[in-house]
Amino acid sequence: MNIDEKVKETLKKLGMHIKELREEQEISTTELAQKTGIRKVYLEKIEDGTAYGVRMEKHLLKISKGLGVNFYQLFDFE
C-alpha cells in the first residue's frame, strides 16, 4: 500500500467515524453544516472520505465543536 492509498483509507475511516458520531446524536448533515459553518456538500465529502485539502484541519476542528466532542475523539476509530 502506498502513501496515497493509506491517506485515502484513513480519510475514509475518519469520515465514517464522524458520520457515526453525528448519527448517534441524531443530527442531520444540514444541522451540522449550520452549526459549523461548513457547506453541507463539503461536509458530505468529509463523511464519505473524498474531501482533501489544506482546510481539512480547520473543518475538523469546527466539526468536533459542532458535535460537542474533543478534537482527538474524531480520530478514535482504530
C-alpha positions as semicolon CSV with decimal commas, in nm:
position;residue;x (nm);y (nm);z (nm)
1;M;0,000;0,000;0,000
2;N;0,149;0,335;-0,098
3;I;0,113;0,663;0,094
4;D;-0,176;0,792;-0,117
5;E;-0,376;0,474;-0,061
6;K;-0,306;0,487;0,312
7;V;-0,416;0,852;0,333
8;K;-0,734;0,776;0,138
9;E;-0,810;0,478;0,363
10;T;-0,757;0,689;0,677
11;L;-0,975;0,973;0,546
12;K;-1,248;0,720;0,465
13;K;-1,233;0,579;0,821
14;L;-1,230;0,929;0,967
15;G;-1,534;1,028;0,762
16;M;-1,724;0,715;0,864
17;H;-1,646;0,787;1,229
18;I;-1,764;1,148;1,201
19;K;-2,086;1,024;1,040
20;E;-2,135;0,772;1,323
21;L;-2,084;1,044;1,586
22;R;-2,331;1,270;1,405
23;E;-2,593;0,997;1,369
24;E;-2,556;0,893;1,736
25;Q;-2,659;1,248;1,825
26;E;-2,940;1,239;1,568
27;I;-2,800;1,545;1,391
28;S;-2,856;1,577;1,016
29;T;-2,583;1,692;0,781
30;T;-2,786;2,010;0,729
31;E;-2,793;2,078;1,103
32;L;-2,421;2,010;1,145
33;A;-2,347;2,232;0,846
34;Q;-2,542;2,513;1,012
35;K;-2,365;2,460;1,346
36;T;-2,018;2,453;1,192
37;G;-2,045;2,697;0,902
38;I;-1,921;2,425;0,667
39;R;-2,113;2,385;0,343
40;K;-2,331;2,073;0,352
41;V;-2,182;1,941;0,028
42;Y;-1,829;1,965;0,171
43;L;-1,940;1,805;0,498
44;E;-2,080;1,514;0,296
45;K;-1,745;1,481;0,117
46;I;-1,567;1,468;0,453
47;E;-1,803;1,194;0,567
48;D;-1,753;0,986;0,255
49;G;-1,375;1,033;0,267
50;T;-1,336;1,227;-0,056
51;A;-1,253;1,570;0,089
52;Y;-0,891;1,673;0,061
53;G;-0,707;1,997;0,104
54;V;-0,543;2,242;0,336
55;R;-0,866;2,344;0,507
56;M;-0,925;1,997;0,643
57;E;-0,781;2,063;0,991
58;K;-0,987;2,382;1,031
59;H;-1,301;2,199;0,925
60;L;-1,232;1,907;1,158
61;L;-1,198;2,150;1,449
62;K;-1,536;2,302;1,359
63;I;-1,693;1,956;1,330
64;S;-1,563;1,849;1,672
65;K;-1,708;2,166;1,826
66;G;-2,036;2,118;1,640
67;L;-2,064;1,763;1,771
68;G;-1,950;1,866;2,118
69;V;-1,660;1,621;2,121
70;N;-1,288;1,662;2,175
71;F;-1,093;1,706;1,850
72;Y;-0,896;1,390;1,920
73;Q;-1,215;1,184;1,956
74;L;-1,262;1,223;1,582
75;F;-0,953;1,008;1,537
76;D;-1,058;0,738;1,783
77;F;-1,169;0,492;1,516
78;E;-0,890;0,235;1,507
